[in-house]
Amino acid sequence: MSGGFFDYDQYKIGYIADEIEKIIERNGRKKTDEELKEGFFPHNWYIDNPKDLYFYEYPQQVIMQFKIAVVMLRQAQVYAHRIDWLLSGDDSEESFIKRLEKDLKNL
């Protein structure tokens, strides 16, 4: 059966972690030409608004909390996934514990 108890929503947790990691990586960085094209502003907008050439820059204290959140979200995704498989009958209690420990170790 391979899970399904939570309608595979545990992957949404991973998506949130991925998006936060993108924000961390982009923090204060100048946007590439491709990223500027994806934006909502016409190209001449940036002449009068040069700050919009850069991604928003969060203070390092905030970025540190984002990094902690990513770790916690990755752990939450593992827990949700392993519990999903247990409740769906794919894992026994014994394999649940073993796989949970292994997955958490691999983070």
N, C-alpha and C positions, 0 to 999 in steps of 0.2 A: 504494500500500500504506500509506503514511503511518506508518511506524514499526512497532513491535511486537517488535523484537529483544529488548528488555528487558522484554517484557510490560507496557509502559507504566508500569513501576515508578518512572520518573523523577518522576512526579507525587506520589509518596509523599514525596520529598525536599521538594517545595514545600509539602506539607501540614505537615511538621515545621517548616519555616520559618514558616508561618502561625501555628502553635500557639505557637511561641516569641515571635512578635510580640504575640500576645494576652497572654502572661504579662508582657511588657515594658509593655504598655499598662495592664494592671491592677495593676501593682506598687504595693502598699500602698494602693490606692484603695478607698474604701468601696463595698460591693456595692449595686447597685440593688435595688429591691423584687422585680423580676423575677428577678434573679440569686439572691436569697435564697430565692425560691420553688423554684428549680431545685435547691437544696441538699438535703442529707440530714437536716437538723435541723428539729424542730418550731419554730414561730415563737417560742415562749416560751424556747427554748434560749438565745437571744441576750441575755436578761435576765441570766442567770448567766455568760454567755460573750461579753461585748461585743467582744472582740478578733476573734471570728469574723464580725463585721459587715464586716470588711475582708479584702481579699486579702492573702496573705502578702507581706511586703515584703523583697525581696532587697537587699543592699547595692549601692551604685552600681558598685562594682568588678565584681560579678557581672552586673549589667545591661549594663555595657559589653561584657563577654565574650559575653553573649547577642546583643547587636547585631552583634558581629563574626561570630558563628556564623550569624546570619541572612544576612549578606552572602555568606559562604562557601557556605552551603547553596543560595542562589539561583544562585550561579555553578556549583555542582555540578549543579544541576538543568539548567541550560543546556547544560553539557558532556554530560551523560547524554542529553539530548534530541537534540542535534545528532549525537552519535555513533550513537544509535539509528537516526536517519534515514539516516546514511551506511551503517551495517551492513545496514540493511533494503533498501538499493538505491534509496532515494528521493532521495538527494543524491549527486552525484559528489564526488570529493576537492576539486575547485575550489569547488563551491557549499557544501560543508561548511565550508571555511575562511571564505568570505565571510559565510555565515549565522551562523557562530559569532562572528565579530568583531562583526557587527551586533547580535546578541542580547546579547552581553556589554556592548556600548556602551549599549544601551537599559536596562540594569539601573539 
